[in-house]
Structure formats: structure tokens, C-alpha cells
Amino acid sequence: MSEEHLKTIQIRNTTDDYNSYRAARVKSLFNVESGSNFSFDVQVDLSGEWQIGVIVGPSGSGKTSLGRKILDDTQITDLYRGWDNSKPIIDEIGKGADFDDVTAALASIGLGDVPAWLRSFGALSNGQQFRAGLARIMVDKPDRVIIDEFTSVIDRQIAKVGAAALQKAWRRDGSGKKIVLISPHYDILDWIQPDWVVDTKDYTFTRRSPSRRPEIDLQIWKTNSSYWRQFEPHHYLKLPLPIAASYFVGTVNGELAFHCAATPLLPANAVRLVRIVTMPEWQGIGVGMQAINWVAEYHLQGNGIQSRKLQSILNTSHAGLIKGLRKSPFWVQKNAKLYAKAQKVKSNSAILGTFGGHLRAIQGFKYIGGDKSPKIELL
């Protein structure tokens, strides 16, 4: 830290010294003069370029008070306020924004569970509400934002994965913008990868260099269709199970995380990947793409039907999956079916730009693998 850039933030919280009967008894019984005065100083250096900061510490240690002063003229944002429960969240996020920007934000922050987009905020689970609030921020794109009680009311596994999804999306799409997260939980630090941390346990400020987040031990199993009923509520299509398909399930620490079926297209020397679902608690950090690549490589190496080396075909209209497939070196886009003003227009592989807005429908990809393709270990 540079001495010239140090800023001292003073917190002075005082209230009336109450003298009621019960207050007097508390003072007498516990030898406490007053519980109302609270103060501390902390030196911070917020100069230079940074995108993510965290204020962490025990409850009652002054995190929120510090958050109100850490960025001048920036109010604390409540992820859970301002929602109209008479409307689905797809209408409540970025009301004046482009539809594709909204769906992309939902997918990037880990709320790729399409049926949830059609629910009101009040009908979502705690974890889904948390991610919907983050998606709203990603669409609104404020230059500065402070979030209090970050991950406080959600399951700790969802909290860590959600923090990683936010970190990934904010660093990619929030160039030049700053976010400060206030939390009592230290377990998110390795997942959010902040540029700096203020710890109100000892009122210290520390600069950090982003490093790799903890590894996720994803295991893929070849199985049968019996697991589909647990994934079906999170899939946006309600169709019968495909005939003659092979089924694959991914688990993390023994918990179901991913599902995919592969249907044979033997005349084309290929399989089509369908019924792809990543469980909500694992969305936004690449688990789905890792598993899809594994299944596609499994077939390309000849481990599947008749031991033939089969290419994988994947057709989808899901914004998050499309974005991931386009970025992957293992997949190439082969076609797209576009819809404009009720007229269907076919487009072939020469068109690789952004199929955005009301023109986007189903887009097709083919797996080609590569030097860094996933290592296949059969379980």
C-alpha cells in the first residue's frame, strides 16, 4: 500500500444511554457501562484499478457501517427489494433492456434454469432469489455497487458457487466498474477472488491478487434414464424420453449436478446430445460445459454405440449454452434457424456472428475435440 493513497475511514456509532429498569439491571448484572457506543478506524487504499472488494467479519463488527462509507455517495443495494411479485422475473430484470441481455445475464450468473424465469421473485428459492438479484445488477450495470449480507441467507455450497459465478461474470462484463460485497462468511473469499479485503475482525485492509478458485471434483457416470425425473423440473422442454439413448449423469461430492442423453444418428456417424441439465446450485462456473465436453469426447474416442467413433451434434436455443459453445475450441457452429417477423430463415455455417434479439432460435454445433480435450476415465 502506498502511504499517499491511504484513506482513513472513521466509524463512530452512538445512541442514547438508556436508563430503564431493565437496562439498569443489565448494566449492573454484567458490569457494562453502555452497549450503545461503537467506534473504530480503518485505513484503506482504493487507488489504482480494481473491480471486486469484500468487507468481511463477524456479526456486529461494523461491516455495514463501513460499507456505507467505503465508496463515497454509493448507497447499499438490497438484492431482495423492488420486485413486483405479480410479474415473472424475466419482466422484472432490466425492464428497458434487450431481451438477450437479460437472458445472458441470468445464464452468466448461474440462473440458467429456464422455468424459473417465468416465476415471480417471491416464488423462487432463496438461492434463485440471490442469483436473480445479481442478474438484475449485471443488466443495470451501475458504475459502483455495494451489496450487504452477500450470501448470508443461502446454503453455503450455493453461496460459494454463486460467488464464483459473480466473479466470473463481473470480471468479464463489468470492465471499469466496481462492486463491494459485505458478508460475515469467510468461505466465499477463495471463490469470489477479490482484489482487496477489509476484515472487521481486526480492522485490517489487504490487497489480494486473484488466483485460481478451488477445484470442483466432477465425476461423470454412464447410467440409465432413471435419474431424469430429478432433472426434468429444471429442463425447459417437456418431451418424451428419446428412444435408444445413452444416459450420463455428473456428480460433485456425491450430489447430482449434470444430466445428458446421447441419441444415435448412425447414418451421419454421430450422436445428438439432448436433455442437457445442470442443476441450479452448480450453474455459472463451467460445470455444464465440462460435462458436455466429456460426453462428446467419450463418443469421439469410440467408447459408445458399437464402439464407433462418433461426432456429437448439439442443437440449442439456450443463450448461456450457446455462448459457452461458441467460446469453446472444441465446438464449431454449423447452422442456425432464425426467425424474423414470423418468417423462418435458414442460415448455414458461414454465419458465425451474434444471432441476437428476436432473430435467434435454434443453433447447431458439432464437437471436433482438440489437443486439450477432456481425459476420459470410465466410472
TORKOL-4160 file (C-alpha; in steps of 0.2 Angstrom, whole numbers, padded with zeros to 4 digits, m for minus):
379
<pt num="1" X="0000" Y="0000" Z="0000"/>
<pt num="2" X="0006" Y="0017" Z="m0004"/>
<pt num="3" X="0006" Y="0030" Z="0010"/>
<pt num="4" X="0000" Y="0044" Z="m0001"/>
<pt num="5" X="m0016" Y="0034" Z="m0006"/>
<pt num="6" X="m0021" Y="0028" Z="0011"/>
<pt num="7" X="m0038" Y="0034" Z="0017"/>
<pt num="8" X="m0043" Y="0033" Z="0035"/>
<pt num="9" X="m0062" Y="0029" Z="0037"/>
<pt num="10" X="m0069" Y="0033" Z="0055"/>
<pt num="11" X="m0084" Y="0024" Z="0061"/>
<pt num="12" X="m0092" Y="0032" Z="0076"/>
<pt num="13" X="m0109" Y="0024" Z="0081"/>
<pt num="14" X="m0118" Y="0031" Z="0096"/>
<pt num="15" X="m0135" Y="0030" Z="0103"/>
<pt num="16" X="m0144" Y="0036" Z="0119"/>
<pt num="17" X="m0138" Y="0029" Z="0135"/>
<pt num="18" X="m0154" Y="0021" Z="0141"/>
<pt num="19" X="m0159" Y="0021" Z="0160"/>
<pt num="20" X="m0174" Y="0010" Z="0160"/>
<pt num="21" X="m0176" Y="m0003" Z="0174"/>
<pt num="22" X="m0171" Y="m0017" Z="0163"/>
<pt num="23" X="m0156" Y="m0008" Z="0155"/>
<pt num="24" X="m0150" Y="m0003" Z="0173"/>
<pt num="25" X="m0151" Y="m0021" Z="0178"/>
<pt num="26" X="m0141" Y="m0027" Z="0163"/>
<pt num="27" X="m0128" Y="m0014" Z="0167"/>
<pt num="28" X="m0127" Y="m0020" Z="0185"/>
<pt num="29" X="m0128" Y="m0039" Z="0182"/>
<pt num="30" X="m0114" Y="m0039" Z="0168"/>
<pt num="31" X="m0104" Y="m0024" Z="0173"/>
<pt num="32" X="m0107" Y="m0015" Z="0157"/>
<pt num="33" X="m0107" Y="0004" Z="0157"/>
<pt num="34" X="m0115" Y="0006" Z="0140"/>
<pt num="35" X="m0119" Y="m0005" Z="0125"/>
<pt num="36" X="m0123" Y="0009" Z="0113"/>
<pt num="37" X="m0105" Y="0016" Z="0109"/>
<pt num="38" X="m0096" Y="0008" Z="0095"/>
<pt num="39" X="m0081" Y="0015" Z="0085"/>
<pt num="40" X="m0066" Y="0010" Z="0075"/>
<pt num="41" X="m0054" Y="0017" Z="0062"/>
<pt num="42" X="m0048" Y="0008" Z="0047"/>
<pt num="43" X="m0035" Y="0013" Z="0033"/>
<pt num="44" X="m0039" Y="0008" Z="0015"/>
<pt num="45" X="m0030" Y="0011" Z="m0001"/>
<pt num="46" X="m0043" Y="0010" Z="m0015"/>
<pt num="47" X="m0032" Y="0018" Z="m0028"/>
<pt num="48" X="m0027" Y="0010" Z="m0045"/>
<pt num="49" X="m0038" Y="m0002" Z="m0054"/>
<pt num="50" X="m0049" Y="m0014" Z="m0045"/>
<pt num="51" X="m0066" Y="m0022" Z="m0049"/>
<pt num="52" X="m0071" Y="m0033" Z="m0033"/>
<pt num="53" X="m0069" Y="m0029" Z="m0015"/>
<pt num="54" X="m0075" Y="m0038" Z="0000"/>
<pt num="55" X="m0079" Y="m0032" Z="0018"/>
<pt num="56" X="m0079" Y="m0047" Z="0029"/>
<pt num="57" X="m0080" Y="m0050" Z="0048"/>
<pt num="58" X="m0091" Y="m0056" Z="0062"/>
<pt num="59" X="m0109" Y="m0050" Z="0065"/>
<pt num="60" X="m0109" Y="m0034" Z="0074"/>
<pt num="61" X="m0092" Y="m0029" Z="0070"/>
<pt num="62" X="m0096" Y="m0014" Z="0059"/>
<pt num="63" X="m0096" Y="m0021" Z="0042"/>
<pt num="64" X="m0112" Y="m0012" Z="0036"/>
<pt num="65" X="m0107" Y="0005" Z="0044"/>
<pt num="66" X="m0090" Y="0003" Z="0035"/>
<pt num="67" X="m0099" Y="m0001" Z="0019"/>
<pt num="68" X="m0109" Y="0015" Z="0019"/>
<pt num="69" X="m0093" Y="0025" Z="0019"/>
<pt num="70" X="m0081" Y="0014" Z="0009"/>
<pt num="71" X="m0087" Y="0022" Z="m0008"/>
<pt num="72" X="m0092" Y="0040" Z="m0007"/>
<pt num="73" X="m0110" Y="0043" Z="m0012"/>
<pt num="74" X="m0114" Y="0025" Z="m0016"/>
<pt num="75" X="m0129" Y="0018" Z="m0007"/>
<pt num="76" X="m0130" Y="m0001" Z="m0002"/>
<pt num="77" X="m0140" Y="m0011" Z="m0013"/>
<pt num="78" X="m0153" Y="m0024" Z="m0007"/>
<pt num="79" X="m0154" Y="m0039" Z="m0019"/>
<pt num="80" X="m0171" Y="m0043" Z="m0012"/>
<pt num="81" X="m0181" Y="m0027" Z="m0013"/>
<pt num="82" X="m0190" Y="m0019" Z="m0028"/>
<pt num="83" X="m0198" Y="m0034" Z="m0035"/>
<pt num="84" X="m0216" Y="m0035" Z="m0042"/>
<pt num="85" X="m0222" Y="m0052" Z="m0037"/>
<pt num="86" X="m0237" Y="m0050" Z="m0049"/>
<pt num="87" X="m0224" Y="m0052" Z="m0064"/>
<pt num="88" X="m0211" Y="m0065" Z="m0069"/>
<pt num="89" X="m0193" Y="m0061" Z="m0066"/>
<pt num="90" X="m0190" Y="m0061" Z="m0084"/>
<pt num="91" X="m0201" Y="m0045" Z="m0085"/>
<pt num="92" X="m0193" Y="m0038" Z="m0069"/>
<pt num="93" X="m0175" Y="m0038" Z="m0074"/>
<pt num="94" X="m0169" Y="m0024" Z="m0085"/>
<pt num="95" X="m0186" Y="m0018" Z="m0089"/>
<pt num="96" X="m0179" Y="m0007" Z="m0103"/>
<pt num="97" X="m0165" Y="m0019" Z="m0108"/>
<pt num="98" X="m0164" Y="m0030" Z="m0123"/>
<pt num="99" X="m0171" Y="m0047" Z="m0120"/>
<pt num="100" X="m0155" Y="m0056" Z="m0125"/>
<pt num="101" X="m0145" Y="m0045" Z="m0112"/>
<pt num="102" X="m0157" Y="m0051" Z="m0099"/>
<pt num="103" X="m0156" Y="m0070" Z="m0103"/>
<pt num="104" X="m0137" Y="m0069" Z="m0105"/>
<pt num="105" X="m0136" Y="m0061" Z="m0088"/>
<pt num="106" X="m0147" Y="m0074" Z="m0080"/>
<pt num="107" X="m0137" Y="m0088" Z="m0088"/>
<pt num="108" X="m0120" Y="m0080" Z="m0083"/>
<pt num="109" X="m0124" Y="m0078" Z="m0065"/>
<pt num="110" X="m0130" Y="m0096" Z="m0064"/>
<pt num="111" X="m0149" Y="m0094" Z="m0065"/>
<pt num="112" X="m0150" Y="m0104" Z="m0082"/>
<pt num="113" X="m0165" Y="m0114" Z="m0075"/>
<pt num="114" X="m0177" Y="m0108" Z="m0089"/>
<pt num="115" X="m0193" Y="m0112" Z="m0080"/>
<pt num="116" X="m0188" Y="m0101" Z="m0066"/>
<pt num="117" X="m0188" Y="m0086" Z="m0077"/>
<pt num="118" X="m0207" Y="m0087" Z="m0078"/>
<pt num="119" X="m0209" Y="m0087" Z="m0059"/>
<pt num="120" X="m0211" Y="m0072" Z="m0049"/>
<pt num="121" X="m0197" Y="m0067" Z="m0037"/>
<pt num="122" X="m0207" Y="m0072" Z="m0022"/>
<pt num="123" X="m0210" Y="m0090" Z="m0029"/>
<pt num="124" X="m0191" Y="m0093" Z="m0031"/>
<pt num="125" X="m0180" Y="m0102" Z="m0019"/>
<pt num="126" X="m0168" Y="m0092" Z="m0008"/>
<pt num="127" X="m0153" Y="m0097" Z="m0020"/>
<pt num="128" X="m0163" Y="m0092" Z="m0035"/>
<pt num="129" X="m0168" Y="m0075" Z="m0027"/>
<pt num="130" X="m0150" Y="m0072" Z="m0024"/>
<pt num="131" X="m0145" Y="m0075" Z="m0042"/>
<pt num="132" X="m0159" Y="m0066" Z="m0049"/>
<pt num="133" X="m0154" Y="m0051" Z="m0039"/>
<pt num="134" X="m0136" Y="m0052" Z="m0045"/>
<pt num="135" X="m0143" Y="m0054" Z="m0063"/>
<pt num="136" X="m0153" Y="m0038" Z="m0061"/>
<pt num="137" X="m0137" Y="m0029" Z="m0056"/>
<pt num="138" X="m0127" Y="m0036" Z="m0071"/>
<pt num="139" X="m0141" Y="m0029" Z="m0083"/>
<pt num="140" X="m0142" Y="m0012" Z="m0074"/>
<pt num="141" X="m0123" Y="m0011" Z="m0074"/>
<pt num="142" X="m0120" Y="0003" Z="m0061"/>
<pt num="143" X="m0103" Y="0010" Z="m0061"/>
<pt num="144" X="m0102" Y="0007" Z="m0042"/>
<pt num="145" X="m0112" Y="m0005" Z="m0031"/>
<pt num="146" X="m0112" Y="m0011" Z="m0013"/>
<pt num="147" X="m0121" Y="m0027" Z="m0008"/>
<pt num="148" X="m0124" Y="m0030" Z="0010"/>
<pt num="149" X="m0127" Y="m0048" Z="0018"/>
<pt num="150" X="m0119" Y="m0056" Z="0002"/>
<pt num="151" X="m0123" Y="m0075" Z="0003"/>
<pt num="152" X="m0130" Y="m0073" Z="0021"/>
<pt num="153" X="m0147" Y="m0082" Z="0019"/>
<pt num="154" X="m0142" Y="m0096" Z="0007"/>
<pt num="155" X="m0134" Y="m0113" Z="0008"/>
<pt num="156" X="m0116" Y="m0112" Z="0009"/>
<pt num="157" X="m0112" Y="m0123" Z="m0006"/>
<pt num="158" X="m0124" Y="m0112" Z="m0017"/>
<pt num="159" X="m0115" Y="m0097" Z="m0009"/>
<pt num="160" X="m0098" Y="m0102" Z="m0015"/>
<pt num="161" X="m0104" Y="m0107" Z="m0032"/>
<pt num="162" X="m0114" Y="m0091" Z="m0034"/>
<pt num="163" X="m0099" Y="m0081" Z="m0028"/>
<pt num="164" X="m0088" Y="m0089" Z="m0041"/>
<pt num="165" X="m0101" Y="m0086" Z="m0055"/>
<pt num="166" X="m0102" Y="m0067" Z="m0050"/>
<pt num="167" X="m0084" Y="m0066" Z="m0050"/>
<pt num="168" X="m0083" Y="m0073" Z="m0067"/>
<pt num="169" X="m0097" Y="m0063" Z="m0075"/>
<pt num="170" X="m0091" Y="m0046" Z="m0066"/>
<pt num="171" X="m0073" Y="m0048" Z="m0072"/>
<pt num="172" X="m0079" Y="m0052" Z="m0090"/>
<pt num="173" X="m0093" Y="m0039" Z="m0092"/>
<pt num="174" X="m0090" Y="m0026" Z="m0078"/>
<pt num="175" X="m0074" Y="m0018" Z="m0085"/>
<pt num="176" X="m0071" Y="m0002" Z="m0076"/>
<pt num="177" X="m0085" Y="m0005" Z="m0064"/>
<pt num="178" X="m0083" Y="m0008" Z="m0045"/>
<pt num="179" X="m0093" Y="m0019" Z="m0033"/>
<pt num="180" X="m0091" Y="m0021" Z="m0015"/>
<pt num="181" X="m0098" Y="m0036" Z="m0006"/>
<pt num="182" X="m0102" Y="m0036" Z="0013"/>
<pt num="183" X="m0103" Y="m0053" Z="0021"/>
<pt num="184" X="m0100" Y="m0062" Z="0038"/>
<pt num="185" X="m0094" Y="m0078" Z="0029"/>
<pt num="186" X="m0075" Y="m0081" Z="0026"/>
<pt num="187" X="m0078" Y="m0096" Z="0015"/>
<pt num="188" X="m0083" Y="m0086" Z="0000"/>
<pt num="189" X="m0066" Y="m0077" Z="m0002"/>
<pt num="190" X="m0057" Y="m0091" Z="m0012"/>
<pt num="191" X="m0072" Y="m0091" Z="m0023"/>
<pt num="192" X="m0075" Y="m0073" Z="m0026"/>
<pt num="193" X="m0057" Y="m0069" Z="m0028"/>
<pt num="194" X="m0057" Y="m0051" Z="m0023"/>
<pt num="195" X="m0044" Y="m0038" Z="m0027"/>
<pt num="196" X="m0045" Y="m0032" Z="m0009"/>
<pt num="197" X="m0052" Y="m0037" Z="0008"/>
<pt num="198" X="m0056" Y="m0027" Z="0024"/>
<pt num="199" X="m0058" Y="m0039" Z="0039"/>
<pt num="200" X="m0068" Y="m0031" Z="0053"/>
<pt num="201" X="m0062" Y="m0044" Z="0065"/>
<pt num="202" X="m0045" Y="m0034" Z="0067"/>
<pt num="203" X="m0049" Y="m0019" Z="0055"/>
<pt num="204" X="m0036" Y="m0023" Z="0043"/>
<pt num="205" X="m0035" Y="m0019" Z="0024"/>
<pt num="206" X="m0026" Y="m0032" Z="0012"/>
<pt num="207" X="m0023" Y="m0031" Z="m0006"/>
<pt num="208" X="m0025" Y="m0048" Z="m0015"/>
<pt num="209" X="m0020" Y="m0055" Z="m0032"/>
<pt num="210" X="m0034" Y="m0066" Z="m0040"/>
<pt num="211" X="m0029" Y="m0084" Z="m0040"/>
<pt num="212" X="m0037" Y="m0100" Z="m0046"/>
<pt num="213" X="m0053" Y="m0104" Z="m0037"/>
<pt num="214" X="m0054" Y="m0121" Z="m0028"/>
<pt num="215" X="m0056" Y="m0136" Z="m0040"/>
<pt num="216" X="m0073" Y="m0145" Z="m0042"/>
<pt num="217" X="m0072" Y="m0164" Z="m0042"/>
<pt num="218" X="m0084" Y="m0168" Z="m0056"/>
<pt num="219" X="m0087" Y="m0186" Z="m0060"/>
<pt num="220" X="m0097" Y="m0192" Z="m0075"/>
<pt num="221" X="m0106" Y="m0209" Z="m0075"/>
<pt num="222" X="m0114" Y="m0219" Z="m0089"/>
<pt num="223" X="m0131" Y="m0224" Z="m0082"/>
<pt num="224" X="m0149" Y="m0226" Z="m0087"/>
<pt num="225" X="m0165" Y="m0215" Z="m0089"/>
<pt num="226" X="m0170" Y="m0217" Z="m0071"/>
<pt num="227" X="m0161" Y="m0201" Z="m0065"/>
<pt num="228" X="m0171" Y="m0190" Z="m0077"/>
<pt num="229" X="m0186" Y="m0187" Z="m0066"/>
<pt num="230" X="m0174" Y="m0177" Z="m0054"/>
<pt num="231" X="m0168" Y="m0166" Z="m0068"/>
<pt num="232" X="m0184" Y="m0164" Z="m0078"/>
<pt num="233" X="m0191" Y="m0150" Z="m0067"/>
<pt num="234" X="m0176" Y="m0139" Z="m0072"/>
<pt num="235" X="m0177" Y="m0143" Z="m0091"/>
<pt num="236" X="m0187" Y="m0130" Z="m0102"/>
<pt num="237" X="m0194" Y="m0144" Z="m0114"/>
<pt num="238" X="m0207" Y="m0156" Z="m0109"/>
<pt num="239" X="m0205" Y="m0171" Z="m0121"/>
<pt num="240" X="m0204" Y="m0190" Z="m0120"/>
<pt num="241" X="m0188" Y="m0198" Z="m0117"/>
<pt num="242" X="m0178" Y="m0201" Z="m0133"/>
<pt num="243" X="m0178" Y="m0219" Z="m0139"/>
<pt num="244" X="m0161" Y="m0229" Z="m0139"/>
<pt num="245" X="m0152" Y="m0216" Z="m0130"/>
<pt num="246" X="m0137" Y="m0217" Z="m0119"/>
<pt num="247" X="m0138" Y="m0208" Z="m0102"/>
<pt num="248" X="m0124" Y="m0199" Z="m0092"/>
<pt num="249" X="m0125" Y="m0191" Z="m0075"/>
<pt num="250" X="m0112" Y="m0180" Z="m0067"/>
<pt num="251" X="m0110" Y="m0179" Z="m0048"/>
<pt num="252" X="m0100" Y="m0167" Z="m0037"/>
<pt num="253" X="m0096" Y="m0174" Z="m0020"/>
<pt num="254" X="m0109" Y="m0187" Z="m0022"/>
<pt num="255" X="m0123" Y="m0174" Z="m0027"/>
<pt num="256" X="m0132" Y="m0174" Z="m0044"/>
<pt num="257" X="m0125" Y="m0160" Z="m0054"/>
<pt num="258" X="m0127" Y="m0164" Z="m0073"/>
<pt num="259" X="m0138" Y="m0174" Z="m0085"/>
<pt num="260" X="m0136" Y="m0178" Z="m0103"/>
<pt num="261" X="m0143" Y="m0191" Z="m0116"/>
<pt num="262" X="m0135" Y="m0196" Z="m0132"/>
<pt num="263" X="m0146" Y="m0202" Z="m0146"/>
<pt num="264" X="m0138" Y="m0211" Z="m0161"/>
<pt num="265" X="m0138" Y="m0204" Z="m0178"/>
<pt num="266" X="m0128" Y="m0218" Z="m0186"/>
<pt num="267" X="m0131" Y="m0214" Z="m0204"/>
<pt num="268" X="m0122" Y="m0197" Z="m0200"/>
<pt num="269" X="m0109" Y="m0206" Z="m0190"/>
<pt num="270" X="m0114" Y="m0195" Z="m0175"/>
<pt num="271" X="m0124" Y="m0194" Z="m0159"/>
<pt num="272" X="m0136" Y="m0180" Z="m0154"/>
<pt num="273" X="m0134" Y="m0173" Z="m0136"/>
<pt num="274" X="m0151" Y="m0169" Z="m0128"/>
<pt num="275" X="m0159" Y="m0167" Z="m0111"/>
<pt num="276" X="m0145" Y="m0157" Z="m0105"/>
<pt num="277" X="m0147" Y="m0150" Z="m0087"/>
<pt num="278" X="m0135" Y="m0143" Z="m0075"/>
<pt num="279" X="m0143" Y="m0142" Z="m0058"/>
<pt num="280" X="m0146" Y="m0124" Z="m0052"/>
<pt num="281" X="m0133" Y="m0125" Z="m0037"/>
<pt num="282" X="m0119" Y="m0129" Z="m0050"/>
<pt num="283" X="m0123" Y="m0116" Z="m0064"/>
<pt num="284" X="m0112" Y="m0102" Z="m0069"/>
<pt num="285" X="m0095" Y="m0109" Z="m0066"/>
<pt num="286" X="m0092" Y="m0121" Z="m0081"/>
<pt num="287" X="m0098" Y="m0137" Z="m0074"/>
<pt num="288" X="m0111" Y="m0140" Z="m0088"/>
<pt num="289" X="m0098" Y="m0136" Z="m0102"/>
<pt num="290" X="m0085" Y="m0148" Z="m0093"/>
<pt num="291" X="m0098" Y="m0162" Z="m0093"/>
<pt num="292" X="m0104" Y="m0159" Z="m0111"/>
<pt num="293" X="m0086" Y="m0159" Z="m0117"/>
<pt num="294" X="m0083" Y="m0176" Z="m0108"/>
<pt num="295" X="m0098" Y="m0184" Z="m0115"/>
<pt num="296" X="m0094" Y="m0178" Z="m0133"/>
<pt num="297" X="m0076" Y="m0184" Z="m0131"/>
<pt num="298" X="m0082" Y="m0201" Z="m0124"/>
<pt num="299" X="m0091" Y="m0204" Z="m0141"/>
<pt num="300" X="m0077" Y="m0197" Z="m0152"/>
<pt num="301" X="m0065" Y="m0209" Z="m0144"/>
<pt num="302" X="m0076" Y="m0224" Z="m0149"/>
<pt num="303" X="m0082" Y="m0228" Z="m0131"/>
<pt num="304" X="m0101" Y="m0228" Z="m0136"/>
<pt num="305" X="m0113" Y="m0236" Z="m0148"/>
<pt num="306" X="m0105" Y="m0251" Z="m0157"/>
<pt num="307" X="m0088" Y="m0244" Z="m0152"/>
<pt num="308" X="m0089" Y="m0232" Z="m0167"/>
<pt num="309" X="m0080" Y="m0215" Z="m0166"/>
<pt num="310" X="m0095" Y="m0203" Z="m0167"/>
<pt num="311" X="m0096" Y="m0185" Z="m0168"/>
<pt num="312" X="m0108" Y="m0176" Z="m0156"/>
<pt num="313" X="m0121" Y="m0164" Z="m0163"/>
<pt num="314" X="m0129" Y="m0151" Z="m0151"/>
<pt num="315" X="m0144" Y="m0140" Z="m0155"/>
<pt num="316" X="m0150" Y="m0127" Z="m0143"/>
<pt num="317" X="m0158" Y="m0111" Z="m0141"/>
<pt num="318" X="m0152" Y="m0108" Z="m0123"/>
<pt num="319" X="m0142" Y="m0091" Z="m0123"/>
<pt num="320" X="m0130" Y="m0097" Z="m0109"/>
<pt num="321" X="m0126" Y="m0113" Z="m0118"/>
<pt num="322" X="m0124" Y="m0105" Z="m0135"/>
<pt num="323" X="m0111" Y="m0093" Z="m0128"/>
<pt num="324" X="m0101" Y="m0107" Z="m0120"/>
<pt num="325" X="m0101" Y="m0117" Z="m0136"/>
<pt num="326" X="m0095" Y="m0103" Z="m0146"/>
<pt num="327" X="m0081" Y="m0099" Z="m0135"/>
<pt num="328" X="m0075" Y="m0117" Z="m0134"/>
<pt num="329" X="m0061" Y="m0123" Z="m0145"/>
<pt num="330" X="m0069" Y="m0140" Z="m0146"/>
<pt num="331" X="m0085" Y="m0135" Z="m0154"/>
<pt num="332" X="m0089" Y="m0127" Z="m0171"/>
<pt num="333" X="m0106" Y="m0119" Z="m0176"/>
<pt num="334" X="m0114" Y="m0127" Z="m0191"/>
<pt num="335" X="m0131" Y="m0119" Z="m0193"/>
<pt num="336" X="m0144" Y="m0109" Z="m0186"/>
<pt num="337" X="m0163" Y="m0107" Z="m0189"/>
<pt num="338" X="m0168" Y="m0089" Z="m0187"/>
<pt num="339" X="m0185" Y="m0082" Z="m0185"/>
<pt num="340" X="m0189" Y="m0064" Z="m0190"/>
<pt num="341" X="m0207" Y="m0057" Z="m0190"/>
<pt num="342" X="m0215" Y="m0075" Z="m0191"/>
<pt num="343" X="m0204" Y="m0079" Z="m0206"/>
<pt num="344" X="m0192" Y="m0094" Z="m0203"/>
<pt num="345" X="m0175" Y="m0091" Z="m0212"/>
<pt num="346" X="m0161" Y="m0104" Z="m0213"/>
<pt num="347" X="m0143" Y="m0100" Z="m0210"/>
<pt num="348" X="m0128" Y="m0111" Z="m0213"/>
<pt num="349" X="m0110" Y="m0112" Z="m0206"/>
<pt num="350" X="m0104" Y="m0096" Z="m0214"/>
<pt num="351" X="m0114" Y="m0086" Z="m0202"/>
<pt num="352" X="m0105" Y="m0086" Z="m0186"/>
<pt num="353" X="m0109" Y="m0069" Z="m0179"/>
<pt num="354" X="m0122" Y="m0065" Z="m0165"/>
<pt num="355" X="m0139" Y="m0071" Z="m0168"/>
<pt num="356" X="m0147" Y="m0059" Z="m0156"/>
<pt num="357" X="m0164" Y="m0052" Z="m0151"/>
<pt num="358" X="m0179" Y="m0058" Z="m0159"/>
<pt num="359" X="m0169" Y="m0067" Z="m0173"/>
<pt num="360" X="m0162" Y="m0080" Z="m0163"/>
<pt num="361" X="m0170" Y="m0098" Z="m0162"/>
<pt num="362" X="m0161" Y="m0115" Z="m0163"/>
<pt num="363" X="m0142" Y="m0115" Z="m0166"/>
<pt num="364" X="m0132" Y="m0131" Z="m0171"/>
<pt num="365" X="m0115" Y="m0136" Z="m0165"/>
<pt num="366" X="m0103" Y="m0150" Z="m0169"/>
<pt num="367" X="m0089" Y="m0157" Z="m0157"/>
<pt num="368" X="m0072" Y="m0158" Z="m0165"/>
<pt num="369" X="m0061" Y="m0161" Z="m0150"/>
<pt num="370" X="m0043" Y="m0155" Z="m0149"/>
<pt num="371" X="m0026" Y="m0157" Z="m0141"/>
<pt num="372" X="m0033" Y="m0152" Z="m0124"/>
<pt num="373" X="m0049" Y="m0162" Z="m0125"/>
<pt num="374" X="m0055" Y="m0170" Z="m0108"/>
<pt num="375" X="m0047" Y="m0185" Z="m0102"/>
<pt num="376" X="m0059" Y="m0200" Z="m0102"/>
<pt num="377" X="m0060" Y="m0211" Z="m0087"/>
<pt num="378" X="m0074" Y="m0223" Z="m0086"/>
<pt num="379" X="m0083" Y="m0225" Z="m0069"/>
